[in-house]
Amino acid sequence: MTLFTEHLFLTNDVEGFRQCREKRTTSATAMTVLYCKEGYIDVFYHGEMIRIKKGDLFVRIPDFTHQLGPYVMSPDFAFEQITVNASIYEQIMFDHIRVEPNWYSKQEYIKANPIFPINEVSVDFFETYFHLLELQLQDNPSDYRKQILMLIARGATIEMLNYMDKLAIVDDYQSLNREVVNQSDYTFREFTRLLQQHPHEREVQWYAKNLNITPKYLSEICKERSGKSASQWIAEITISEIKHYLRSTTLPIHEIARQMEFPNASFFCQYTKKHTGLTPNHYRKAKRL
């Protein structure tokens, strides 16, 4: 069975796995969660061959530095795979960056350690999300189906992050790597920390000054580590918060502008339209369920 939309790919057969790998996704543009039910698969990942065996959960987040290469499956390999477009994963992280203290370390841990042992309860969670997505993808298209699919995919992703917290491994990883991290990695981590603490600062110069580097160098580091410039990061965090206010509250536009520390409502409206293509009022009407 293989089902897919523009943003979501679901499969539990070998041909679907091949199609997803070769035609639809790259390591930079998708997040994949694969549960191995039987057998194993050997995959070339980050310079070495890794084995995903029965009972393992393999997680690959959108990544510009860790490439996924050739693979070899055992004859009895059986699996379930959920692959979502990077934009879904990024939106989750943007929504949680202000309240997620281990946001950056969690991503780095997943990149370095993509295979997790999975217990029976977590298997039930994964297969429940898989089945819900399967039912929705098999249903007739409707105005609400895309939103429902995105909510289920978001739930599955957040459940995966929650499972990592239960394993209590991210803090240990962060402590072990604090002294060996390179300078660009440290700078990018500090940049994301400042984004968490000062989400209403919207000038690259402000972040660069607090990091004692030039704006150009900060953007180069961000581009190297994530594929996005510093200004893109700032804009996406800002727009994520704007969208939250417009979708989830009934606050007047001028009050949202004030809370987000825009100089005035007019500038807020211009900023929103530039980055979403819609005025705040039009976005609110179009996106609210």
PALO-237524 format. One line per 10 residues: number of its first residue (from 0); for each residue z negated, x negated, y of N, C-alpha, C. Coordinates in steps of 0.1 Angstrom, whole numbers. Atoms other than C-alpha are relative to their C-alpha. Layout:
N
NUM	Z X Y Z X Y Z X Y ~ ...
This chain:
289
0	0 -8 -12 0 0 0 0 -9 12 ~ 0 8 -13 10 -14 34 3 11 11 ~ -1 -9 -11 6 6 66 -2 -7 13 ~ 2 8 -13 10 -5 102 5 8 12 ~ -5 -5 -13 15 4 138 2 -13 9 ~ -3 11 -9 23 -18 168 -12 -10 1 ~ 12 9 -2 -13 -31 170 -8 -2 -12 ~ 9 1 12 -27 -27 135 9 -1 -13 ~ -7 2 13 -16 -38 100 -11 1 -11 ~ 9 -2 11 -33 -27 68 7 -2 -13
10	-7 2 13 -24 -39 33 -10 -4 -11 ~ 8 4 12 -38 -44 -2 10 -5 -11 ~ -9 5 10 -6 -57 -19 6 -13 5 ~ -5 13 -3 10 -91 -21 12 0 9 ~ -12 -1 -9 43 -81 -5 -5 3 14 ~ 6 -3 -14 23 -67 25 -6 -12 6 ~ 6 12 -5 4 -99 28 11 -10 5 ~ -11 9 -4 37 -119 29 6 5 12 ~ -6 -6 -12 52 -95 54 -8 -3 12 ~ 9 1 -12 22 -97 77 0 -15 4
20	0 14 -4 21 -135 75 13 -5 6 ~ -13 6 -3 58 -142 79 7 7 12 ~ -8 -8 -9 70 -114 102 -8 5 12 ~ 7 -8 -10 42 -98 122 -10 -8 8 ~ 11 6 -6 15 -122 131 1 -16 0 ~ 3 14 0 6 -158 141 -14 -2 2 ~ 15 3 -2 -28 -175 144 -4 3 14 ~ 4 -1 -14 -26 -171 182 0 15 4 ~ -2 -13 -5 -18 -134 183 -6 11 -8 ~ 6 -10 8 -39 -116 157 -13 -4 -6
30	13 3 7 -73 -113 141 2 7 -14 ~ -1 -5 14 -74 -109 103 -13 -1 -7 ~ 12 -1 8 -103 -98 81 5 3 -14 ~ -5 -2 13 -95 -102 44 -12 -1 -10 ~ 11 -1 10 -119 -92 15 7 -3 -13 ~ -6 4 14 -110 -109 -19 -8 8 -10 ~ 7 -9 10 -118 -84 -47 1 -7 -14 ~ -2 7 12 -104 -105 -76 8 -12 2 ~ -8 12 0 -90 -139 -83 -3 -9 12 ~ 2 9 -11 -84 -163 -54 13 -2 7
40	-11 5 -7 -60 -175 -28 -3 -13 7 ~ 1 13 -7 -56 -211 -15 9 0 12 ~ -7 -1 -13 -46 -213 21 -2 -13 8 ~ 1 12 -9 -38 -243 43 -5 4 14 ~ 6 -4 -12 -61 -239 73 -7 -11 7 ~ 6 10 -8 -70 -263 100 0 -14 -7 ~ -2 14 6 -57 -294 82 -4 -2 -14 ~ 4 1 14 -70 -286 47 2 12 -7 ~ -2 -12 8 -66 -263 18 -14 6 -3 ~ 13 -7 3 -94 -237 15 3 11 -10
50	-2 -10 10 -100 -213 -13 -9 12 3 ~ 7 -13 -2 -109 -176 -7 -1 6 -14 ~ 1 -4 14 -123 -164 -40 -7 14 0 ~ 6 -13 2 -137 -131 -54 -14 0 7 ~ 13 -2 -7 -166 -118 -32 0 -7 13 ~ 0 7 -13 -155 -138 -1 7 9 10 ~ -6 -6 -12 -147 -124 33 6 -11 9 ~ -7 10 -8 -121 -144 52 2 6 14 ~ -2 -5 -13 -121 -140 90 7 -10 8 ~ -8 9 -9 -95 -155 113 2 7 13
60	-1 -6 -13 -98 -147 150 12 -7 7 ~ -12 6 -7 -69 -153 175 -4 -14 5 ~ 4 14 -2 -68 -191 179 13 -8 2 ~ -12 9 -3 -44 -216 195 -1 -14 -6 ~ 2 13 5 -59 -246 177 -1 -1 -15 ~ 2 0 15 -65 -236 141 11 8 -6 ~ -12 -6 5 -32 -229 124 -2 3 -15 ~ 0 -5 14 -28 -210 91 14 -3 -6 ~ -13 4 6 -2 -225 68 3 6 -13 ~ -4 -5 13 12 -222 33 -12 5 -9
70	10 -5 8 -7 -204 6 5 2 -15 ~ -3 -2 14 -9 -200 -32 -10 10 -6 ~ 9 -11 6 -23 -169 -50 -2 -2 -15 ~ 2 -1 15 -38 -166 -85 7 13 -5 ~ -7 -12 6 -20 -141 -108 -8 13 2 ~ 8 -12 0 -49 -117 -106 -6 3 14 ~ 5 -1 -14 -54 -120 -68 1 15 4 ~ 0 -13 -5 -65 -86 -54 -9 0 13 ~ 6 1 -13 -76 -80 -18 2 13 8 ~ -2 -10 -11 -79 -57 12 0 -7 13
80	-1 8 -13 -68 -69 46 2 9 12 ~ -2 -7 -13 -71 -55 81 4 -11 10 ~ -5 9 -10 -51 -73 108 2 8 13 ~ -2 -7 -13 -53 -63 145 5 -9 10 ~ -6 7 -11 -35 -74 175 -11 -7 8 ~ 10 7 -7 -54 -100 196 -6 8 12 ~ 5 -8 -11 -57 -76 225 -12 8 -3 ~ 11 -9 4 -81 -54 205 -13 -9 -1 ~ 11 9 1 -103 -84 196 -5 -4 14 ~ 3 5 -13 -102 -97 232 -7 11 8
90	7 -11 -7 -112 -63 246 -14 2 -4 ~ 14 -1 5 -142 -62 224 -9 -11 6 ~ 8 11 -5 -153 -96 235 -2 1 15 ~ 2 -2 -15 -147 -88 272 -10 11 2 ~ 10 -11 -1 -168 -56 267 -14 -5 -2 ~ 13 4 5 -196 -76 252 -4 -14 6 ~ 2 14 -4 -194 -110 270 -13 0 8 ~ 12 0 -9 -222 -100 295 -13 2 -8 ~ 13 -3 7 -247 -90 268 0 -8 -13 ~ 0 8 13 -237 -114 239 -3 -14 3
100	4 14 -3 -257 -146 243 7 -11 -8 ~ -7 9 9 -239 -163 214 15 2 -1 ~ -14 -3 0 -204 -152 224 9 -11 -4 ~ -9 12 2 -188 -186 225 -3 -7 -13 ~ 4 7 12 -208 -202 197 5 8 -13 ~ -4 -9 11 -200 -172 174 15 -2 -3 ~ -15 2 2 -162 -177 179 2 -14 -6 ~ -2 13 5 -165 -214 174 -4 -2 -15 ~ 5 0 14 -185 -209 142 11 6 -10 ~ -10 -7 9 -158 -185 128 12 -9 -2
110	-11 9 1 -131 -210 136 -3 -11 -10 ~ 3 11 9 -149 -238 117 -4 4 -14 ~ 5 -5 13 -163 -216 89 5 14 -2 ~ -6 -14 1 -139 -187 82 -3 8 -12 ~ 3 -7 12 -152 -178 48 -15 3 -1 ~ 14 -4 1 -184 -158 43 -2 7 -13 ~ 3 -8 11 -201 -146 12 -4 14 4 ~ 2 -13 -4 -204 -108 13 -8 8 -10 ~ 9 -7 9 -231 -86 -2 5 14 -2 ~ -5 -13 4 -227 -51 -17 0 10 12
120	1 -9 -12 -238 -33 15 12 -2 9 ~ -10 4 -9 -213 -52 36 14 4 -6 ~ -13 -5 7 -185 -45 10 2 14 2 ~ -2 -15 -2 -192 -8 13 4 3 15 ~ -4 -1 -14 -190 -11 51 15 -3 2 ~ -14 4 -1 -157 -30 49 10 10 -6 ~ -9 -9 7 -141 -6 24 0 14 6 ~ 0 -13 -8 -152 24 44 9 0 12 ~ -9 2 -12 -135 11 75 14 -1 -5 ~ -13 1 5 -105 2 54 6 14 -4
130	-4 -13 5 -103 37 39 2 9 12 ~ -1 -9 -12 -108 54 74 14 -4 7 ~ -12 4 -6 -79 33 88 12 5 -9 ~ -11 -5 9 -57 42 57 2 14 2 ~ -2 -14 -2 -63 79 62 6 3 13 ~ -6 -2 -13 -55 77 99 14 -4 1 ~ -13 5 -1 -24 57 94 10 9 -9 ~ -8 -9 8 -12 82 67 1 14 7 ~ 0 -13 -7 -19 112 90 12 1 9 ~ -11 -2 -9 7 127 112 -3 -5 14
140	3 5 -13 10 111 146 -5 11 10 ~ 5 -10 -10 -9 128 175 -4 -8 12 ~ 4 6 -12 -20 121 210 -13 -8 -1 ~ 13 7 1 -54 110 198 0 -11 -11 ~ 0 9 11 -44 90 167 -2 -15 4 ~ 1 14 -5 -40 57 186 -14 -3 4 ~ 14 3 -4 -74 60 202 -9 0 -12 ~ 8 0 12 -90 69 169 1 -13 -8 ~ -2 12 7 -74 39 152 -6 -12 7 ~ 6 11 -8 -85 16 180 -16 0 -1
150	15 -1 1 -121 29 178 -5 -5 -14 ~ 4 4 13 -122 24 140 1 -16 -1 ~ -3 14 1 -107 -11 143 -11 -8 8 ~ 11 6 -7 -133 -19 170 -13 0 -7 ~ 12 -1 8 -161 -7 148 0 -10 -11 ~ -1 10 11 -149 -29 119 -2 -14 5 ~ 2 13 -6 -148 -59 142 -14 -3 4 ~ 14 1 -5 -182 -53 157 -9 -1 -13 ~ 8 1 13 -196 -48 121 1 -14 -5 ~ -2 14 4 -182 -82 112 -9 -9 8
160	9 9 -8 -200 -98 141 -15 3 -3 ~ 14 -4 3 -232 -79 133 -4 -7 -14 ~ 3 7 13 -230 -93 97 -3 -14 2 ~ 3 14 -3 -228 -128 111 -14 -2 5 ~ 14 1 -5 -260 -122 130 -10 1 -11 ~ 9 -2 11 -277 -110 99 -1 -13 -9 ~ 0 13 7 -268 -143 82 -8 -11 7 ~ 9 9 -8 -287 -161 110 6 -14 -1 ~ -6 13 1 -262 -190 110 5 -5 13 ~ -6 5 -13 -248 -191 145 -9 -8 8
170	10 8 -8 -280 -203 162 -1 -14 -6 ~ 1 13 7 -282 -231 136 12 -9 3 ~ -12 7 -2 -246 -240 141 0 -5 15 ~ 1 4 -14 -251 -241 179 -9 -12 2 ~ 10 11 -1 -281 -264 176 6 -13 -6 ~ -6 12 7 -263 -288 152 11 -6 8 ~ -11 5 -7 -233 -291 174 -2 -3 15 ~ 3 2 -14 -250 -293 208 3 -14 5 ~ -1 14 -4 -249 -331 209 14 -6 -3 ~ -13 7 4 -214 -337 194 12 7 6
180	-11 -7 -6 -194 -312 214 7 -9 11 ~ -7 8 -9 -166 -328 235 -1 6 14 ~ 2 -4 -14 -164 -326 273 7 13 3 ~ -7 -12 -3 -137 -300 275 -6 13 -6 ~ 7 -11 6 -154 -278 250 -13 4 7 ~ 13 -2 -8 -187 -281 269 4 7 13 ~ -4 -6 -13 -169 -272 302 4 14 -2 ~ -5 -14 3 -152 -241 287 -12 8 -3 ~ 11 -8 4 -185 -230 272 -9 3 13 ~ 8 -2 -12 -203 -234 306 8 10 9
190	-8 -10 -8 -174 -215 323 -3 14 -5 ~ 2 -14 6 -179 -185 299 -14 4 3 ~ 14 -4 -3 -217 -187 305 -1 5 15 ~ 0 -4 -14 -211 -185 343 7 14 1 ~ -7 -13 -1 -187 -155 337 -10 11 -4 ~ 10 -9 5 -216 -138 318 -10 3 11 ~ 11 -1 -10 -241 -145 346 5 5 13 ~ -5 -4 -13 -219 -139 376 14 7 -1 ~ -13 -6 2 -192 -114 366 8 5 12 ~ -6 -5 -12 -185 -104 402 6 -11 9
200	-7 11 -7 -174 -138 413 14 -1 -5 ~ -14 -1 4 -136 -137 413 9 -11 5 ~ -7 11 -4 -126 -170 427 -1 -12 -9 ~ 0 12 9 -116 -200 405 -8 -11 6 ~ 7 11 -7 -129 -223 432 -15 1 -1 ~ 14 -2 1 -164 -208 429 -5 -6 -13 ~ 4 5 13 -166 -216 392 2 -15 -1 ~ -3 14 0 -150 -250 396 -11 -8 7 ~ 10 7 -8 -175 -260 423 -13 -1 -8 ~ 13 0 7 -205 -250 401 1 -8 -13
210	-2 9 12 -190 -271 372 3 -14 4 ~ -3 13 -5 -183 -300 395 13 -6 -4 ~ -14 5 3 -146 -302 387 9 8 9 ~ -10 -6 -8 -114 -292 404 5 13 -6 ~ -6 -12 6 -99 -257 400 11 -2 -9 ~ -11 3 9 -68 -272 385 -5 -5 -13 ~ 5 5 13 -88 -291 359 -7 11 -8 ~ 6 -11 7 -108 -260 350 10 9 -6 ~ -11 -8 6 -76 -240 345 7 -7 -12 ~ -6 8 11 -62 -268 323 -9 1 -12
220	9 -1 12 -93 -267 301 1 14 -6 ~ -1 -14 5 -92 -229 298 13 2 -8 ~ -13 -2 7 -55 -230 289 0 -7 -13 ~ 1 8 12 -62 -257 263 -8 7 -11 ~ 9 -6 10 -91 -239 247 3 14 -4 ~ -2 -14 3 -79 -203 249 14 5 2 ~ -13 -5 -3 -43 -201 260 1 8 13 ~ 1 -8 -13 -54 -184 293 -5 -9 11 ~ 6 8 -11 -60 -199 327 -13 6 4 ~ 13 -5 -5 -93 -196 345 2 13 8
230	-3 -12 -8 -78 -170 369 2 12 -10 ~ -3 -11 9 -66 -149 339 -13 5 -7 ~ 13 -4 6 -101 -150 323 -8 8 10 ~ 8 -7 -10 -117 -139 356 6 14 2 ~ -6 -13 -2 -92 -111 361 -2 9 -12 ~ 1 -9 12 -95 -98 325 -15 5 -1 ~ 14 -5 0 -133 -97 327 -2 11 11 ~ 1 -10 -10 -131 -79 360 6 13 -3 ~ -7 -12 4 -105 -54 348 -7 7 -11 ~ 7 -6 10 -125 -48 317 -12 9 5
240	11 -7 -6 -155 -38 338 5 12 8 ~ -5 -12 -8 -134 -16 361 4 11 -10 ~ -4 -10 9 -119 2 331 -12 7 -6 ~ 12 -6 5 -154 8 317 -5 10 10 ~ 5 -10 -10 -165 24 350 9 12 1 ~ -9 -11 -1 -134 45 352 0 10 -12 ~ 0 -8 12 -135 57 316 -13 7 -3 ~ 13 -4 5 -172 61 311 -10 6 10 ~ 9 -5 -10 -187 72 344 8 9 9 ~ -6 -9 -10 -181 98 371 -2 -5 14
250	3 6 -14 -190 74 400 12 1 9 ~ -12 0 -10 -168 78 431 6 -14 1 ~ -7 13 -1 -143 50 436 -7 -10 9 ~ 7 8 -10 -161 37 467 -13 -6 -6 ~ 12 5 5 -193 34 447 2 -11 -11 ~ -3 10 10 -177 15 418 4 -13 8 ~ -3 12 -8 -162 -9 444 -12 -7 6 ~ 12 6 -5 -196 -14 459 -8 -7 -10 ~ 8 6 11 -213 -20 426 6 -13 -5 ~ -7 12 5 -186 -46 417 2 -10 11
260	0 10 -11 -190 -63 451 14 -3 5 ~ -12 1 -7 -155 -57 463 -3 2 15 ~ 3 -2 -15 -153 -59 502 1 14 5 ~ -2 -14 -4 -141 -23 504 8 8 -11 ~ -7 -8 10 -126 6 484 15 -3 0 ~ -14 2 -1 -91 -1 496 4 -13 -8 ~ -3 12 7 -91 -37 483 -2 2 -15 ~ 2 -3 14 -106 -24 450 12 7 -6 ~ -11 -8 5 -78 1 446 13 -9 -1 ~ -11 9 1 -52 -26 453 -1 -9 -12
270	3 10 11 -68 -50 428 3 8 -13 ~ -1 -8 12 -69 -22 401 15 3 -3 ~ -14 -3 2 -33 -12 406 8 -13 -3 ~ -7 13 3 -21 -49 406 -1 -3 -15 ~ 3 5 13 -37 -55 372 2 11 -11 ~ -2 -11 10 -33 -21 355 13 8 2 ~ -12 -8 -4 -2 -6 372 -3 14 4 ~ 4 -13 -4 -22 24 381 -11 -1 11 ~ 11 -1 -9 -45 34 410 -13 4 -8 ~ 12 -4 8 -82 39 399 0 15 -4
280	0 -14 3 -78 77 401 10 3 -11 ~ -10 -2 10 -46 77 381 -4 -6 -13 ~ 5 6 13 -61 54 355 -11 9 -6 ~ 11 -9 5 -92 76 352 6 12 -6 ~ -6 -12 6 -71 107 346 8 -3 -13 ~ -9 3 11 -47 89 322 -8 -4 -13 ~ 7 7 11 -73 71 300 -12 8 -5 ~ 12 -7 5 -102 95 297 4 10 -10 ~ -3 -9 11 -102 114 264 -4 14 4
